[in-house]
Amino acid sequence: MKREAKKRIYSSQVLDRVMQILRCFSNEEPELRFTELADRVELHRSTLYRLLEAMRGYGLIEIDKETGKYRLGLKLFELGAIAVGRLEIGKCAIPVLEKLVEQTGETAHLCVLDGSDVVYVAKVECKQPLRIPSGVGRRNPAYCTGVGKAILAFLPEDELESYLAKTEMRAFTRKTITSPAELKRQLRLTRARGYSVDDQEIDDGIRCVGAPVRDHRGVVVAAISIAGPSIRITKERVPELASYVVEAANNISEQLGYSSTRKLNVVAR
């Protein structure tokens, strides 16, 4: 009885209801309509709506504007930095990123796409005195980052068009690509050569080289990159460094179950 009383003391009705909502989602049902949620949580519809709106405000829940269905928000992932390390992709990526840092001498990242942004989910810093400031959980626009372009290049055409329609391509530097047509040209080049380049497009003096990571279905689910000062990652060194990045991306993809005789190889261009 004492234990049961203690449980009630530390219980919160709002948190209980939030967790009840979150637990409605699963791999089998990643998206649910409002009516489906209402049937499962057995809350008054006005109460459920207020909770969902509050959860959306915190990024815990997202809504697909086309289908009207709710889905889990990536904020759950961002806030769970410890949980990130337990994810399969995080576990298998860290040793690969460590090796990539040894090979290239530059900081390495693993990112996923969330809406118009990429979110950094794993990072291994280089030992250079001059390093690139970044951190797990940080967000950057996808269109002007190496990791972002590596993911966007392999989106289905309709998803890419949707991304371009809802994304404001503002300039961060003089080299930022702000034209959808030019971005598409860059993405075609990325697909053709197997790697992407952020040529000082989000930060002056910083150049990045990225490559896509695929899951067991062959779908691009993430990307990795190295980032460093343009005086170290020179244009002449990009193809050489890209070969290491692509190799590392292929390694992570294999550990996620991807198997193909057509692995991405670097084409110097």
Secondary structure as the mmCIF struct_conf table of DSSP 4:
data_model
#
loop_
_struct_conf.conf_type_id
_struct_conf.id
_struct_conf.beg_label_comp_id
_struct_conf.beg_label_asym_id
_struct_conf.beg_label_seq_id
_struct_conf.end_label_comp_id
_struct_conf.end_label_asym_id
_struct_conf.end_label_seq_id
HELX_RH_AL_P HELX_RH_AL_P1 LYS A 2 ILE A 9
TURN_TY1_P TURN_TY1_P1 TYR A 10 TYR A 10
HELX_RH_AL_P HELX_RH_AL_P2 GLN A 13 LEU A 22
TURN_TY1_P TURN_TY1_P2 ARG A 23 CYS A 24
BEND BEND1 ASN A 27 GLU A 28
BEND BEND2 PRO A 30 PRO A 30
STRN STRN1 GLU A 31 LEU A 32
HELX_RH_AL_P HELX_RH_AL_P3 PHE A 34 VAL A 41
HELX_RH_AL_P HELX_RH_AL_P4 ARG A 45 GLY A 57
TURN_TY1_P TURN_TY1_P3 TYR A 58 GLY A 59
BEND BEND3 LEU A 60 LEU A 60
STRN STRN2 ILE A 61 ILE A 63
TURN_TY1_P TURN_TY1_P4 LYS A 65 THR A 67
STRN STRN3 TYR A 70 LEU A 72
TURN_TY1_P TURN_TY1_P5 LEU A 74 LEU A 74
HELX_RH_AL_P HELX_RH_AL_P5 LYS A 75 LEU A 79
HELX_RH_AL_P HELX_RH_AL_P6 ALA A 81 VAL A 84
TURN_TY1_P TURN_TY1_P6 GLY A 85 ARG A 86
BEND BEND4 LEU A 87 LEU A 87
HELX_RH_AL_P HELX_RH_AL_P7 GLU A 88 THR A 104
BEND BEND5 GLY A 105 GLU A 106
STRN STRN4 THR A 107 ASP A 114
TURN_TY1_P TURN_TY1_P7 GLY A 115 SER A 116
STRN STRN5 ASP A 117 VAL A 124
BEND BEND6 PRO A 129 LEU A 130
TURN_TY1_P TURN_TY1_P8 VAL A 136 GLY A 137
STRN STRN6 ARG A 139 PRO A 141
HELX_RH_3T_P HELX_RH_3T_P1 ALA A 142 CYS A 144
BEND BEND7 THR A 145 THR A 145
HELX_RH_AL_P HELX_RH_AL_P8 GLY A 146 LEU A 152
TURN_TY1_P TURN_TY1_P9 ALA A 153 PHE A 154
BEND BEND8 LEU A 155 LEU A 155
HELX_RH_AL_P HELX_RH_AL_P9 GLU A 157 LYS A 166
BEND BEND9 PHE A 172 THR A 173
TURN_TY1_P TURN_TY1_P10 ARG A 174 LYS A 175
HELX_RH_AL_P HELX_RH_AL_P10 PRO A 180 ARG A 193
BEND BEND10 GLY A 194 GLY A 194
STRN STRN7 SER A 196 ASP A 199
BEND BEND11 GLN A 200 ASP A 203
TURN_TY1_P TURN_TY1_P11 ASP A 204 GLY A 205
STRN STRN8 ILE A 206 ARG A 214
TURN_TY1_P TURN_TY1_P12 HIS A 216 ARG A 217
BEND BEND12 GLY A 218 GLY A 218
STRN STRN9 VAL A 220 PRO A 229
TURN_TY1_P TURN_TY1_P13 SER A 230 ARG A 232
BEND BEND13 ILE A 233 ILE A 233
TURN_TY1_P TURN_TY1_P14 LYS A 235 ARG A 237
HELX_RH_AL_P HELX_RH_AL_P11 VAL A 238 GLN A 255
TURN_TY1_P TURN_TY1_P15 LEU A 256 GLY A 257
BEND BEND14 THR A 261 ARG A 262
#
